[in-house]
Amino acid sequence: MTIAIYIKKAGLGEDPRVKALLERMHDAGVTVYPIKTYADLREGTDLLMAIGGDGTFLSAAKRVRDSMIPVVGVNLGRLGFLSENKPEEVLDSLLSGNYTLEDRTLIETRIYGFDTSSVEGFWPISLNEVSVHRFGVGMIGIDVSVNGRSLPTYWADGLLVATSSGSTAYSLSAGGPICYPESKVLLITPIAPHNLNVRPLVVPESTRIGIRLRSRDDKALLTMDNRTLTVPSGISLSISVAQFSLRRIRLTESNFEKALTSKLFWGEDIRNL
């Protein structure tokens, strides 16, 4: 077995738990090598191990791109919803084949009115969400279209489009629903909306979503997962499902319900003890 290792946070490779994991892999005869970019991936790599937290896992998606090399997350961060596996437990499951592969939807964002070639390492693909935010103190107007049909303008601090994987991330904190990762949907979730009669909207994965901003400021913020750009407020976006997906390794003993209860304390109630 050949495993690429991606560690985003400087110094994390010196963590005793990481050192112990790498030592166990070498002892088991696993070929291990580190990567920093997509270009570092070697032919014949069986999987990429992202060691850190959920932010590291999101960055790892850019490292595998459309190679279909599966990614397994090893958690040394805080929440660990995507990177849910403990470093002491992951190797035995991988070597024994005690895991399943999930295809996680990715979304692609096309930007009009802004030259992305000036942004070093720009990548238009997101696993969790794409969001637009006000840059100044005033709210912004956000015109949204669904397959070319216009919705009423959102007046808010911002708006995000999330995948089902991203339903438990930023969208959740903005009041969006929780979706099973295999759900073939996208979420349109306003951020601190001033229209009290708008709510998050669930649309089919096949939907093409258009976004246009109205702002008194000449700039706005655009985020794609954990990457942020300052863009002109006159931009337009076209968001749709990407032509490839991310293959995620889920160990057999883990499941979505377990993650909800252990990470998000879903249903925490003294009557349920």
C-alpha positions as CSV (number, residue, x, y, z in Angstrom):
1,M,0.0,0.0,0.0
2,T,1.2,3.5,-0.9
3,I,-0.1,6.4,1.1
4,A,0.5,10.1,0.5
5,I,0.6,12.2,3.7
6,Y,-0.7,15.8,3.7
7,I,-0.1,17.9,6.8
8,K,-1.1,21.6,6.5
9,K,-0.2,22.9,9.9
10,A,3.5,23.6,10.4
11,G,5.1,21.6,13.2
12,L,2.3,19.0,13.4
13,G,4.6,16.4,12.0
14,E,6.4,16.5,15.3
15,D,3.3,15.6,17.3
16,P,4.0,12.3,19.2
17,R,0.7,10.8,17.9
18,V,1.7,11.6,14.3
19,K,5.2,10.2,14.8
20,A,3.8,7.0,16.3
21,L,1.3,6.6,13.4
22,L,4.1,7.1,10.8
23,E,6.3,4.6,12.6
24,R,3.5,2.0,12.6
25,M,3.0,2.5,8.9
26,H,6.7,1.9,8.2
27,D,6.7,-1.2,10.4
28,A,3.7,-2.5,8.5
29,G,5.5,-2.2,5.2
30,V,3.4,0.8,3.9
31,T,5.1,3.2,1.5
32,V,4.6,6.7,2.9
33,Y,5.6,10.0,1.3
34,P,4.6,13.6,2.1
35,I,2.9,16.0,-0.4
36,K,2.3,19.7,-0.5
37,T,0.6,20.1,-3.9
38,Y,-1.3,18.1,-6.5
39,A,2.0,17.9,-8.5
40,D,3.6,15.9,-5.7
41,L,1.2,12.9,-6.0
42,R,2.9,9.8,-7.3
43,E,1.5,7.3,-9.7
44,G,0.2,4.2,-7.9
45,T,-0.8,6.1,-4.8
46,D,-3.7,4.2,-3.0
47,L,-4.9,7.0,-0.8
48,L,-4.1,10.4,0.7
49,M,-4.1,10.7,4.5
50,A,-5.0,14.3,5.6
51,I,-3.6,14.8,9.2
52,G,-5.0,17.7,11.1
53,G,-8.6,18.9,11.3
54,D,-11.5,19.7,9.0
55,G,-9.6,22.6,7.4
56,T,-6.8,20.2,6.4
57,F,-9.3,17.8,4.9
58,L,-10.8,20.7,2.8
59,S,-7.4,21.6,1.6
60,A,-6.6,18.0,0.8
61,A,-9.5,18.0,-1.7
62,K,-7.4,20.4,-3.8
63,R,-4.4,18.1,-3.6
64,V,-6.2,15.1,-5.2
65,R,-8.4,17.2,-7.6
66,D,-9.9,14.8,-10.2
67,S,-7.5,12.0,-9.7
68,M,-10.1,10.0,-7.8
69,I,-7.5,9.1,-5.1
70,P,-9.5,8.6,-1.9
71,V,-8.9,10.8,1.1
72,V,-9.0,9.7,4.8
73,G,-9.0,12.3,7.5
74,V,-7.0,11.9,10.7
75,N,-8.2,14.3,13.4
76,L,-5.8,16.3,15.6
77,G,-8.0,19.4,15.5
78,R,-11.1,20.5,17.3
79,L,-14.4,19.4,15.8
80,G,-13.2,16.7,13.3
81,F,-16.4,16.2,11.4
82,L,-14.7,15.4,8.1
83,S,-11.5,14.3,9.8
84,E,-13.2,12.1,12.3
85,N,-10.6,9.3,12.7
86,K,-8.2,8.9,15.6
87,P,-4.5,8.4,14.7
88,E,-4.3,5.3,16.9
89,E,-7.2,3.6,15.1
90,V,-7.0,4.4,11.4
91,L,-4.2,2.2,10.2
92,D,-5.6,-1.2,11.3
93,S,-8.9,-0.4,9.5
94,L,-7.1,0.6,6.3
95,L,-4.8,-2.5,6.2
96,S,-7.8,-4.8,6.9
97,G,-10.0,-3.1,4.4
98,N,-12.5,-2.3,7.1
99,Y,-13.8,0.9,5.4
100,T,-16.1,2.1,2.7
101,L,-15.7,4.7,0.0
102,E,-18.1,7.7,-0.3
103,D,-18.4,9.9,-3.3
104,R,-18.8,13.5,-2.0
105,T,-20.3,16.1,-4.3
106,L,-18.1,19.1,-5.2
107,I,-19.3,22.4,-6.6
108,E,-17.7,24.6,-9.2
109,T,-17.9,28.4,-9.2
110,R,-17.6,30.5,-12.3
111,I,-16.9,34.2,-11.6
112,Y,-17.8,36.9,-14.1
113,G,-16.4,40.4,-13.6
114,F,-13.2,39.4,-11.9
115,D,-9.9,38.0,-13.5
116,T,-9.1,34.9,-11.5
117,S,-5.8,34.5,-13.4
118,S,-4.4,37.2,-11.1
119,V,-5.0,34.9,-8.0
120,E,-2.1,32.5,-7.3
121,G,-3.3,28.9,-7.1
122,F,-6.9,29.8,-7.8
123,W,-9.1,26.7,-7.7
124,P,-12.9,27.1,-8.4
125,I,-13.9,23.8,-6.7
126,S,-15.5,23.6,-3.2
127,L,-16.5,20.6,-1.0
128,N,-18.5,22.4,1.7
129,E,-19.7,25.8,0.4
130,V,-19.3,29.0,-1.6
131,S,-20.3,32.2,0.1
132,V,-20.5,35.9,-0.6
133,H,-20.3,38.5,2.2
134,R,-20.6,42.3,2.7
135,F,-17.2,44.0,2.9
136,G,-18.3,47.2,4.7
137,V,-20.9,47.8,7.5
138,G,-24.0,47.9,5.2
139,M,-26.0,45.0,4.2
140,I,-25.9,43.8,0.6
141,G,-28.6,42.8,-1.9
142,I,-28.1,39.4,-3.4
143,D,-30.1,38.5,-6.6
144,V,-30.3,34.7,-6.9
145,S,-31.6,32.7,-9.9
146,V,-32.4,29.0,-10.0
147,N,-31.9,27.6,-13.5
148,G,-32.4,31.1,-14.9
149,R,-35.5,31.8,-12.8
150,S,-35.2,34.7,-10.4
151,L,-35.9,34.5,-6.7
152,P,-36.8,37.6,-4.6
153,T,-33.7,39.6,-3.7
154,Y,-32.0,38.6,-0.4
155,W,-31.0,41.6,1.8
156,A,-28.5,40.2,4.3
157,D,-24.9,40.1,5.4
158,G,-24.3,37.5,2.8
159,L,-25.4,34.2,1.3
160,L,-24.0,30.8,0.8
161,V,-24.5,27.8,-1.4
162,A,-23.6,24.5,0.3
163,T,-23.4,20.9,-0.6
164,S,-24.9,18.1,1.6
165,S,-21.4,17.6,3.0
166,G,-21.4,21.3,3.9
167,S,-24.8,21.2,5.6
168,T,-23.1,20.6,9.0
169,A,-20.6,23.4,8.5
170,Y,-21.2,27.2,7.8
171,S,-24.7,26.6,6.6
172,L,-25.7,25.0,9.8
173,S,-24.5,28.0,11.9
174,A,-26.5,30.2,9.5
175,G,-29.7,28.3,10.2
176,G,-29.6,25.8,7.4
177,P,-30.9,22.2,7.6
178,I,-28.8,19.1,8.2
179,C,-28.6,16.7,5.2
180,Y,-27.3,13.2,4.9
181,P,-24.0,13.4,2.9
182,E,-25.5,11.1,0.2
183,S,-28.4,13.5,-0.4
184,K,-28.3,14.9,-3.9
185,V,-29.1,18.5,-3.0
186,L,-27.7,22.0,-2.7
187,L,-28.6,24.5,0.0
188,I,-29.1,28.2,-0.5
189,T,-28.7,29.8,2.9
190,P,-28.9,33.5,3.7
191,I,-26.5,34.9,6.3
192,A,-28.2,37.2,8.9
193,P,-31.0,38.1,6.5
194,H,-32.9,41.4,7.0
195,N,-35.9,39.9,5.2
196,L,-37.6,38.0,8.0
197,N,-39.7,36.0,5.5
198,V,-36.9,34.2,3.7
199,R,-35.5,30.9,4.8
200,P,-32.9,28.4,3.6
201,L,-33.9,26.8,0.3
202,V,-33.1,23.2,-0.7
203,V,-32.7,22.6,-4.4
204,P,-31.8,19.5,-6.5
205,E,-28.1,18.9,-7.2
206,S,-28.8,19.4,-10.9
207,T,-29.6,23.1,-10.3
208,R,-27.5,25.9,-11.8
209,I,-27.5,28.8,-9.3
210,G,-26.8,32.4,-10.4
211,I,-25.7,35.1,-7.9
212,R,-25.4,38.9,-8.5
213,L,-24.5,41.4,-5.8
214,R,-25.9,44.9,-5.1
215,S,-23.7,46.8,-2.7
216,R,-22.8,50.4,-1.8
217,D,-19.3,49.3,-1.3
218,D,-17.0,48.7,-4.3
219,K,-15.7,45.4,-2.8
220,A,-17.2,42.2,-1.4
221,L,-15.8,39.0,0.1
222,L,-16.0,35.6,-1.7
223,T,-15.1,32.4,0.1
224,M,-14.8,28.9,-1.2
225,D,-14.4,26.5,1.7
226,N,-11.4,27.8,3.6
227,R,-10.2,30.2,0.8
228,T,-11.1,33.9,0.8
229,L,-10.9,36.5,-2.0
230,T,-11.7,40.2,-2.1
231,V,-13.6,40.8,-5.3
232,P,-15.4,43.7,-6.9
233,S,-19.0,44.0,-5.7
234,G,-20.2,44.0,-9.3
235,I,-19.3,40.3,-9.9
236,S,-21.7,37.6,-10.9
237,L,-21.4,33.9,-10.0
238,S,-22.6,30.7,-11.6
239,I,-22.5,27.7,-9.3
240,S,-23.1,24.1,-10.3
241,V,-22.0,20.6,-9.4
242,A,-18.5,19.8,-10.6
243,Q,-17.8,17.1,-13.2
244,F,-16.0,15.0,-10.7
245,S,-16.4,14.1,-7.0
246,L,-14.3,13.6,-4.0
247,R,-13.8,10.0,-2.8
248,R,-13.8,9.9,1.0
249,I,-12.8,7.0,3.1
250,R,-15.2,6.2,6.0
251,L,-14.1,3.6,8.5
252,T,-16.8,0.9,9.0
253,E,-17.3,1.6,12.7
254,S,-18.1,5.3,12.0
255,N,-21.4,6.6,10.6
256,F,-23.2,9.9,10.1
257,E,-25.5,9.5,13.1
258,K,-22.6,8.8,15.4
259,A,-20.9,11.9,14.1
260,L,-24.0,14.0,14.8
261,T,-24.3,12.8,18.4
262,S,-20.6,12.9,19.2
263,K,-19.5,16.0,17.4
264,L,-22.6,18.2,17.4
265,F,-24.3,16.7,20.5
266,W,-27.5,16.1,18.4
267,G,-30.4,15.3,20.7
268,E,-28.5,16.1,23.9
269,D,-31.2,16.0,26.5
270,I,-31.2,14.8,30.1
271,R,-34.2,12.7,29.3
272,N,-32.1,10.7,26.7
273,L,-29.5,9.6,29.2
